[in-house]
Amino acid sequence: MPETTRFAPSPTGYLHLGTAKAALFAAAEANGGRFLVRIENIDHTRCRPEFETAMLEGLAWLGLCWEKPVRRQSEHMASYSAATRRLQDMNLLYPCFCTRADIARAGEAPHGPAGPDGPIYPGTCRSLTVREGNARIDRGEAYALRLRTDDATTRAGTLSWIDLDRGEQTATPEIFGDVVIARKDVPTSYHLACTWDDAEQGVSLVTRGEELFPATHVHRLLQHLLALPTPRYRHHGLVLGADGKKLSKRDRALDIRSLREAGHTPAQVIDMAMARASPTDCRS
């Protein structure tokens, strides 16, 4: 069946075998339907235009074609702000003034439970009154807006989604704590922008790495709260480095530019991306 799929990289480095594999997988899963490219560049401190340009050039060199125009999240901040206000109007958000170091220190152990964003937030700022929170915001303190995930889950009731490899999944977003929805300097987070864009672009099948499987619990909840459609999902295995760990943008020898300059053909690079996939990916 034809699908609408998307490849949604963050341009914080050059296209490497891992991100190339994600693009190839999404394009193949479109099955003759629509294949979209979305640039997730809300992190203005790390995302760079030259990385985006190199990524698009690398995709074209690999022989991929996608529907134009490319959607860039930096151009849609007003939409994300409106979605955030809808959640605020439901009294489901509160300001959090904790730093990452604060959250790490508050944990029960240095390597305690983790969610889709790292260590689970312990709820330190949930007890602040509206007056206290507003006063700190007015003083110019940095803050994030967090979702009262347990309250939102209670309001939503039982939610589920379909993973094409794992079957029907029951959403349990409350186990990941109060995730960030927006920040003082950026009116969205990955969770909100990704969920909103998938609906806005009509994505029917979300394909992404298995490390993002936990995030789907949170995205399913946001879909319900914002009255957005729920796509189907498929989480593929990762491309591994020589150490057996997920390939990162720091592995310069395995970025597409370097492989191309070393004389590899597109077909060879595609074979390398698929051959290095983790064994949990039965479809690679």
Disulfide bonds with the S-S distance in Angstrom:
none
